[in-house]
Each structure stands twice: as structure tokens, then as C-alpha cells.
Amino acid sequence: TVIAELEAQGYLDDLAFARSWIAARAGSRAYGIGRIRMELRRKGVPAAVVDQAVQEAAGADPDLGAAEERSARALVERRLPAYRRLAPEQRARRIAALLSRRGFARSTIVRALRTIGGTTQVESFDEN
């Protein structure tokens, strides 16, 4: 078949596509690895291939977690002025929800909440 021939020639390679997608999206966008995984799955990349590509990216770039955290903090800093008038707990909930929708891990969200100050906000998020 045509698809088998394209795969044999290296034109259709889910793993190469996933690697490329992760490299392009991980550092340059305000998205967490969870969101990137979801995007790849929506594009039809098998879960096992996505997992392998993420593991390879984390192994090849030990700074991937730090890059994700920097992206989360940058997003918080960019959006924080819009939430300044809210009560601290409501602000923390909204920021946590934003980061969660963007695919950031819970641990990254907690660290980002700590950057805006106050342990009360983090504790209320941890309880939920």
C-alpha cells in the first residue's frame, strides 16, 4: 500500500513527528507537557509513541522540567495583573485553573502559586 511504502521510506514516522512536536512546543509556548501529550494524541500518535518521545525529550534535555516551570511562571506573570483585584484565594484558584487547562503538572502549579506569594493560596490549592 501507499502508506506502507511511505513508512518504509521514512516519510511517515510517528516517533519523529512526536519528537519534533515536543521540541517545538515545549519551550516556546505556555503549555505544559500534559497539553503537548494531549495534542499529539489528538493528532493520532499512539500513546506508547507519545510516552517514548516524552521520555526521550526529558532524557535528552534535563532542563525540560525547568523550561516547563519557566513557562508556567511567565504565564502567571503575564496574567497576574488581570487577577490583582481578586481575593488571594480566588486569584490562586483562577491561576491554578488556567495552568491546569494549559497542561501543567500539579507540582508545577503549586510552585507557580508560591511565586505569587502566600502559603495560604498554595495550601488551599493542595487541599482540592
N, C-alpha and C positions, 0 to 999 in steps of 0.2 A: 504494500500500500504506500501511498504518498507520505503518510505520517511516519511510517516505519523507516522509509528512506531518509526523510528529513532528520529523524532522530539519529540514524546511523551516521549521517554526515555532520552531526553536532549542531544543527540549526535549531532543534527543539530540545532544550536541556533545562528541565525544571530547577535543578540544583544551581546551575549557573545563573538563571534568571533570579532565583531567590537570593543568592549572594549579592548580585548586582542591586537588587531592590533594597536590601538591608543596608548596603554601603551608601546608597543614595539617600535613603530616608532617615537613617539613624542619627546622623549628626546635624543634618541641615534643616530638619523640621522639628516642630514642637510636638512630637509624637513619641510615645513610649514603645518599647519592644512589643507589648501586648497588642497595640494597634497595628504595628507592622505585621505581626503574625496573622492577625485577622484579615488584613488587606491581601496578604499572599494566599490565604485560604479562599477568599472570595474570588481570586483570580484563577482558582483551580489547582493550585500547587498542593500536592498531598501533604498531610500533617507531618509524616515522617521526614519528608524532604525539608519542610519548614524548620522542624526541630534541628535537623542536621545543619542547616545553613546558619541558624542562630547560634548553635554551639560552636561552629567554626568561626563565626564572626567574633564571638566572645573570646575564643582561644587566640585568634589572630590579633585581636585588638583588646588587650586587657583594660584599656581605657573606655570601653564601650559603656560600662555601668556609670562611670564618671561623666561621660558625654550625655547619657540619658538624664542624669541628675542635673547637669548644667542646663539642659533643655527645659527641664521642669522648672528650675529656678528662674530662668529667663522668661518663661511663660507667666509665672507668678508675678514677677516684677512688672511685666507689660500690662497685666490685667488688674493688678492691685489698686491702682487709682480709681477704677470704676467701683470697687468694693469698699473704699475707705469710709463711707458714711454708714455702713452696716455695723451692727454689734459684732464684737470679736468672734463669738461662736458662730453666728450666721455667716460671717466672712470666711471663716475656716471651712464651714460646710460647703459653701459655694466653690471655693478654690479646690477643695478635695474632690467635689463632683466634676469640676472642669478637668482636673488632672486624670481622674478615673476614666472619663469619656475619651480622653486622648491616649489611653492605653498605658499609663504609667503604673508601675507596681505599687502596692500599698506601702512598702517600706520607703520608696522614693517620695511618695506623697507625704508621709509623716515627716521626713527630713525637710521637704519643701515648706511644710507648715511651720516647722521650727524656725525657718529663716525669716518668717514674718513676725516672729516674736510671740512669747507667751506659751507656757506649757499647758495652760488650761485648754487652749484650742486643740492641741495635739491629743491630750487625754480624752477630750470629748469625741474626737475622731476615732481613737483607738477603741473606745467602748462600743461603737456601732459596727 
